[in-house]
């Protein structure tokens, strides 16, 4: 099925939930726990991640030392468009709740760290499917910076000095930008709460969205 070349692709039966936030904030753990909790509750769930696990996504994921600026931005956007067409939108058409670890907010931040203006990132991501809810996980940069050093950086962005502070600042701007464009965004501070508590909070937000969609489509 061909995607419509428009700013706002038509809404699909399923629900797209995206989790974003600085490195070390707990996105991958939250994605896994949220998917497990929703599955236990009987919700059909499709967990995924960006960059994707397809060849193009793996190139972007492991190529941050090789690709910079516009080149990396194009790789990430191309992978997102491809993943939407081949994985995410089919799952949404089937009625699943897709929980995606990273989405456009992460591109606004990481490409911003490379010096690209937000408007360029939006142009590259023209026509992407708008999530039903974007959850941005935040945290004290000193705390998540310590987590990163203990875990080890997964990319040149995470290995950079003061990366947590820079990412945190850019996520504040990204949240404002997303909301200005009509995206539904919630923020959760993960500084002190354990993963189980964060999971409960995210699942509560998702259940509210699901109830709203159910009421709108009896």
C-alpha atoms as a printed R data frame, in Angstrom:
    type eleno elety resid chain resno       x      y      z
1   ATOM     1    CA   UNK     A     1   0.000  0.000  0.000
2   ATOM     2    CA   UNK     A     2   1.486  3.334 -1.079
3   ATOM     3    CA   UNK     A     3   1.861  6.031  1.545
4   ATOM     4    CA   UNK     A     4   0.171  9.325  0.756
5   ATOM     5    CA   UNK     A     5   2.628 12.185  0.064
6   ATOM     6    CA   UNK     A     6   1.100 14.616  2.555
7   ATOM     7    CA   UNK     A     7   2.037 16.399  5.736
8   ATOM     8    CA   UNK     A     8  -0.441 14.280  7.685
9   ATOM     9    CA   UNK     A     9  -0.792 10.654  6.592
10  ATOM    10    CA   UNK     A    10  -4.246  9.256  7.265
11  ATOM    11    CA   UNK     A    11  -4.731  7.834 10.746
12  ATOM    12    CA   UNK     A    12  -4.607  4.073 11.103
13  ATOM    13    CA   UNK     A    13  -6.478  1.767 13.515
14  ATOM    14    CA   UNK     A    14  -3.458  1.052 15.706
15  ATOM    15    CA   UNK     A    15  -1.681  3.350 18.145
16  ATOM    16    CA   UNK     A    16   1.866  4.681 17.796
17  ATOM    17    CA   UNK     A    17   3.700  5.431 21.038
18  ATOM    18    CA   UNK     A    18   7.256  6.754 20.860
19  ATOM    19    CA   UNK     A    19   9.816  7.029 23.655
20  ATOM    20    CA   UNK     A    20  12.651  9.529 23.407
21  ATOM    21    CA   UNK     A    21  15.209 11.078 25.707
22  ATOM    22    CA   UNK     A    22  18.935 11.515 26.313
23  ATOM    23    CA   UNK     A    23  21.277  8.541 26.305
24  ATOM    24    CA   UNK     A    24  21.264  6.752 29.657
25  ATOM    25    CA   UNK     A    25  17.744  7.859 30.578
26  ATOM    26    CA   UNK     A    26  16.320  4.333 30.281
27  ATOM    27    CA   UNK     A    27  14.455  4.321 26.955
28  ATOM    28    CA   UNK     A    28  15.285  0.750 25.930
29  ATOM    29    CA   UNK     A    29  14.423 -0.675 29.338
30  ATOM    30    CA   UNK     A    30  11.183  1.308 29.402
31  ATOM    31    CA   UNK     A    31  10.244  0.150 25.902
32  ATOM    32    CA   UNK     A    32  10.745 -3.490 26.870
33  ATOM    33    CA   UNK     A    33   8.871 -3.226 30.175
34  ATOM    34    CA   UNK     A    34   6.000 -1.243 28.669
35  ATOM    35    CA   UNK     A    35   5.597 -3.807 25.884
36  ATOM    36    CA   UNK     A    36   5.624 -6.668 28.391
37  ATOM    37    CA   UNK     A    37   3.070 -4.924 30.636
38  ATOM    38    CA   UNK     A    38   0.694 -4.130 27.774
39  ATOM    39    CA   UNK     A    39   0.988 -7.663 26.410
40  ATOM    40    CA   UNK     A    40   0.110 -9.093 29.827
41  ATOM    41    CA   UNK     A    41  -2.929 -6.801 29.866
42  ATOM    42    CA   UNK     A    42  -4.075 -8.276 26.563
43  ATOM    43    CA   UNK     A    43  -3.089 -5.354 24.325
44  ATOM    44    CA   UNK     A    44  -1.593 -6.388 20.965
45  ATOM    45    CA   UNK     A    45   1.855 -4.793 21.015
46  ATOM    46    CA   UNK     A    46   4.606 -4.374 18.441
47  ATOM    47    CA   UNK     A    47   7.826 -3.104 20.109
48  ATOM    48    CA   UNK     A    48  10.495 -1.668 17.833
49  ATOM    49    CA   UNK     A    49  13.419  0.733 17.755
50  ATOM    50    CA   UNK     A    50  15.023  3.446 15.653
51  ATOM    51    CA   UNK     A    51  17.339  3.240 13.904
52  ATOM    52    CA   UNK     A    52  15.679  0.021 12.783
53  ATOM    53    CA   UNK     A    53  17.273 -3.423 12.698
54  ATOM    54    CA   UNK     A    54  17.117 -3.416  8.871
55  ATOM    55    CA   UNK     A    55  20.419 -2.997  6.985
56  ATOM    56    CA   UNK     A    56  19.865  0.733  6.499
57  ATOM    57    CA   UNK     A    57  19.125  1.185 10.175
58  ATOM    58    CA   UNK     A    58  22.170 -0.813 11.250
59  ATOM    59    CA   UNK     A    59  24.295  1.411  8.996
60  ATOM    60    CA   UNK     A    60  22.975  4.499 10.750
61  ATOM    61    CA   UNK     A    61  23.191  2.912 14.217
62  ATOM    62    CA   UNK     A    62  26.820  1.815 13.908
63  ATOM    63    CA   UNK     A    63  28.013  4.566 11.578
64  ATOM    64    CA   UNK     A    64  28.033  7.624 13.811
65  ATOM    65    CA   UNK     A    65  31.826  7.726 13.777
66  ATOM    66    CA   UNK     A    66  31.853  7.628  9.971
67  ATOM    67    CA   UNK     A    67  28.822  9.753  9.079
68  ATOM    68    CA   UNK     A    68  28.205 13.259 10.334
69  ATOM    69    CA   UNK     A    69  25.857 16.162  9.764
70  ATOM    70    CA   UNK     A    70  23.608 15.948  6.729
71  ATOM    71    CA   UNK     A    71  24.892 12.508  5.722
72  ATOM    72    CA   UNK     A    72  23.863 10.947  9.036
73  ATOM    73    CA   UNK     A    73  20.606 12.914  9.093
74  ATOM    74    CA   UNK     A    74  19.712 11.558  5.657
75  ATOM    75    CA   UNK     A    75  20.544  8.003  6.735
76  ATOM    76    CA   UNK     A    76  18.327  8.260  9.833
77  ATOM    77    CA   UNK     A    77  15.449  9.847  7.938
78  ATOM    78    CA   UNK     A    78  15.651  7.316  5.102
79  ATOM    79    CA   UNK     A    79  15.604  4.462  7.600
80  ATOM    80    CA   UNK     A    80  12.590  6.007  9.359
81  ATOM    81    CA   UNK     A    81  10.611  6.379  6.126
82  ATOM    82    CA   UNK     A    82  11.478  2.810  5.132
83  ATOM    83    CA   UNK     A    83  10.601  1.395  8.554
84  ATOM    84    CA   UNK     A    84   7.285  3.229  8.568
85  ATOM    85    CA   UNK     A    85   6.341  1.783  5.196
86  ATOM    86    CA   UNK     A    86   7.525 -1.768  5.828
87  ATOM    87    CA   UNK     A    87   7.060 -2.350  9.565
88  ATOM    88    CA   UNK     A    88   5.317  0.325 11.612
89  ATOM    89    CA   UNK     A    89   2.387  1.236  9.376
90  ATOM    90    CA   UNK     A    90   1.535 -2.415  8.614
91  ATOM    91    CA   UNK     A    91   1.415 -3.065 12.371
92  ATOM    92    CA   UNK     A    92  -0.796  0.001 12.850
93  ATOM    93    CA   UNK     A    93  -3.112 -1.129 10.057
94  ATOM    94    CA   UNK     A    94  -3.431 -4.456 11.888
95  ATOM    95    CA   UNK     A    95  -4.553 -2.583 15.013
96  ATOM    96    CA   UNK     A    96  -1.416 -3.070 17.125
97  ATOM    97    CA   UNK     A    97   0.001 -0.630 19.623
98  ATOM    98    CA   UNK     A    98   3.494  0.105 18.346
99  ATOM    99    CA   UNK     A    99   5.988  1.151 21.032
100 ATOM   100    CA   UNK     A   100   9.057  2.673 19.376
101 ATOM   101    CA   UNK     A   101  12.360  3.370 21.134
102 ATOM   102    CA   UNK     A   102  13.373  6.751 19.586
103 ATOM   103    CA   UNK     A   103  11.608  8.706 16.851
104 ATOM   104    CA   UNK     A   104  11.659 12.226 15.410
105 ATOM   105    CA   UNK     A   105  12.463 13.920 18.733
106 ATOM   106    CA   UNK     A   106  15.732 11.995 18.866
107 ATOM   107    CA   UNK     A   107  16.614 13.147 15.353
108 ATOM   108    CA   UNK     A   108  15.937 16.760 16.294
109 ATOM   109    CA   UNK     A   109  18.368 16.373 19.190
110 ATOM   110    CA   UNK     A   110  21.124 14.217 17.691
111 ATOM   111    CA   UNK     A   111  21.186 16.032 14.376
112 ATOM   112    CA   UNK     A   112  21.070 19.248 16.395
113 ATOM   113    CA   UNK     A   113  24.245 18.138 18.147
114 ATOM   114    CA   UNK     A   114  25.761 17.912 14.655
115 ATOM   115    CA   UNK     A   115  24.752 21.491 13.968
116 ATOM   116    CA   UNK     A   116  21.741 20.901 11.711
117 ATOM   117    CA   UNK     A   117  18.811 23.311 12.141
118 ATOM   118    CA   UNK     A   118  15.548 21.748 13.297
119 ATOM   119    CA   UNK     A   119  13.828 22.867 10.087
120 ATOM   120    CA   UNK     A   120  16.225 20.737  8.021
121 ATOM   121    CA   UNK     A   121  15.419 17.697 10.154
122 ATOM   122    CA   UNK     A   122  11.698 18.323  9.653
123 ATOM   123    CA   UNK     A   123  12.168 18.601  5.899
124 ATOM   124    CA   UNK     A   124  13.970 15.259  5.799
125 ATOM   125    CA   UNK     A   125  11.172 13.719  7.878
126 ATOM   126    CA   UNK     A   126   8.395 15.285  5.801
127 ATOM   127    CA   UNK     A   127   5.249 13.148  5.873
128 ATOM   128    CA   UNK     A   128   6.209 10.819  8.736
129 ATOM   129    CA   UNK     A   129   3.353  9.330 10.742
130 ATOM   130    CA   UNK     A   130   2.532 11.480 13.767
131 ATOM   131    CA   UNK     A   131   2.555  9.411 16.990
132 ATOM   132    CA   UNK     A   132  -0.584  9.204 19.088
133 ATOM   133    CA   UNK     A   133   1.732 10.011 21.984
134 ATOM   134    CA   UNK     A   134   5.392 10.934 22.296
135 ATOM   135    CA   UNK     A   135   6.859 10.300 25.751
136 ATOM   136    CA   UNK     A   136  10.100 12.155 26.420
137 ATOM   137    CA   UNK     A   137  12.043 10.733 29.348
138 ATOM   138    CA   UNK     A   138  14.153 13.327 31.123
139 ATOM   139    CA   UNK     A   139  16.632 13.306 33.979
140 ATOM   140    CA   UNK     A   140  19.268 15.229 35.859
141 ATOM   141    CA   UNK     A   141  22.202 15.362 33.398
142 ATOM   142    CA   UNK     A   142  24.636 14.523 36.205
143 ATOM   143    CA   UNK     A   143  22.719 11.345 37.046
144 ATOM   144    CA   UNK     A   144  22.202 10.113 33.494
145 ATOM   145    CA   UNK     A   145  25.772 11.106 32.665
146 ATOM   146    CA   UNK     A   146  26.972  8.778 35.435
147 ATOM   147    CA   UNK     A   147  24.767  5.988 34.032
148 ATOM   148    CA   UNK     A   148  26.295  6.519 30.596
149 ATOM   149    CA   UNK     A   149  29.846  6.331 31.908
150 ATOM   150    CA   UNK     A   150  29.020  3.104 33.752
151 ATOM   151    CA   UNK     A   151  27.256  1.603 30.721
152 ATOM   152    CA   UNK     A   152  29.554  2.972 28.035
153 ATOM   153    CA   UNK     A   153  28.470  5.189 25.161
154 ATOM   154    CA   UNK     A   154  26.761  3.523 22.210
155 ATOM   155    CA   UNK     A   155  27.668  6.286 19.752
156 ATOM   156    CA   UNK     A   156  30.002  9.253 19.357
157 ATOM   157    CA   UNK     A   157  27.194 11.445 20.713
158 ATOM   158    CA   UNK     A   158  27.072  9.517 23.978
159 ATOM   159    CA   UNK     A   159  30.869  9.363 24.239
160 ATOM   160    CA   UNK     A   160  31.233 13.126 23.870
161 ATOM   161    CA   UNK     A   161  32.111 15.198 26.918
162 ATOM   162    CA   UNK     A   162  29.057 16.837 28.519
163 ATOM   163    CA   UNK     A   163  26.773 14.953 26.126
164 ATOM   164    CA   UNK     A   164  24.064 14.548 28.775
165 ATOM   165    CA   UNK     A   165  23.884 18.286 29.416
166 ATOM   166    CA   UNK     A   166  23.786 19.097 25.694
167 ATOM   167    CA   UNK     A   167  21.128 16.476 24.955
168 ATOM   168    CA   UNK     A   168  18.965 17.594 27.883
169 ATOM   169    CA   UNK     A   169  19.018 21.190 26.638
170 ATOM   170    CA   UNK     A   170  18.106 20.176 23.094
171 ATOM   171    CA   UNK     A   171  15.265 17.939 24.286
172 ATOM   172    CA   UNK     A   172  13.686 20.932 26.021
173 ATOM   173    CA   UNK     A   173  13.677 22.715 22.656
174 ATOM   174    CA   UNK     A   174  12.448 19.609 20.845
175 ATOM   175    CA   UNK     A   175   9.447 19.252 23.172
176 ATOM   176    CA   UNK     A   176   8.464 22.872 22.501
177 ATOM   177    CA   UNK     A   177   8.875 22.342 18.746
178 ATOM   178    CA   UNK     A   178   6.826 19.135 18.707
179 ATOM   179    CA   UNK     A   179   3.978 20.676 20.688
180 ATOM   180    CA   UNK     A   180   3.992 23.729 18.464
181 ATOM   181    CA   UNK     A   181   3.450 21.414 15.515
182 ATOM   182    CA   UNK     A   182   0.489 19.749 17.194
183 ATOM   183    CA   UNK     A   183   2.205 16.608 18.517
184 ATOM   184    CA   UNK     A   184   0.939 15.171 21.785
185 ATOM   185    CA   UNK     A   185   3.939 15.067 24.126
186 ATOM   186    CA   UNK     A   186   4.320 13.962 27.750
187 ATOM   187    CA   UNK     A   187   7.524 14.260 29.762
188 ATOM   188    CA   UNK     A   188   8.585 12.032 32.655
189 ATOM   189    CA   UNK     A   189  11.545 12.630 34.947
190 ATOM   190    CA   UNK     A   190  13.482  9.385 35.493
191 ATOM   191    CA   UNK     A   191  16.141 10.804 37.814
192 ATOM   192    CA   UNK     A   192  14.977  9.105 41.017
193 ATOM   193    CA   UNK     A   193  12.256  6.620 40.122
194 ATOM   194    CA   UNK     A   194  13.071  2.958 39.371
195 ATOM   195    CA   UNK     A   195  12.166  1.415 35.979
196 ATOM   196    CA   UNK     A   196   9.014 -0.251 37.331
197 ATOM   197    CA   UNK     A   197   7.622  3.087 38.495
198 ATOM   198    CA   UNK     A   198   8.432  4.734 35.164
199 ATOM   199    CA   UNK     A   199   6.761  1.825 33.382
200 ATOM   200    CA   UNK     A   200   3.559  2.236 35.377
201 ATOM   201    CA   UNK     A   201   3.467  5.953 34.547
202 ATOM   202    CA   UNK     A   202   3.990  5.347 30.822
203 ATOM   203    CA   UNK     A   203   1.424  2.546 30.676
204 ATOM   204    CA   UNK     A   204  -1.099  4.812 32.407
205 ATOM   205    CA   UNK     A   205  -0.552  7.461 29.723
206 ATOM   206    CA   UNK     A   206  -0.922  4.867 26.972
207 ATOM   207    CA   UNK     A   207  -4.112  3.428 28.468
208 ATOM   208    CA   UNK     A   208  -5.596  6.917 28.498
209 ATOM   209    CA   UNK     A   209  -4.798  7.297 24.789
210 ATOM   210    CA   UNK     A   210  -6.274  3.871 24.020
211 ATOM   211    CA   UNK     A   211  -9.483  4.732 25.882
212 ATOM   212    CA   UNK     A   212  -9.764  7.992 23.958
213 ATOM   213    CA   UNK     A   213  -9.351  6.176 20.645
214 ATOM   214    CA   UNK     A   214 -11.854  3.522 21.660
215 ATOM   215    CA   UNK     A   215 -14.430  6.165 22.601
216 ATOM   216    CA   UNK     A   216 -13.889  7.974 19.321
217 ATOM   217    CA   UNK     A   217 -14.377  4.772 17.289
218 ATOM   218    CA   UNK     A   218 -17.194  2.778 18.973
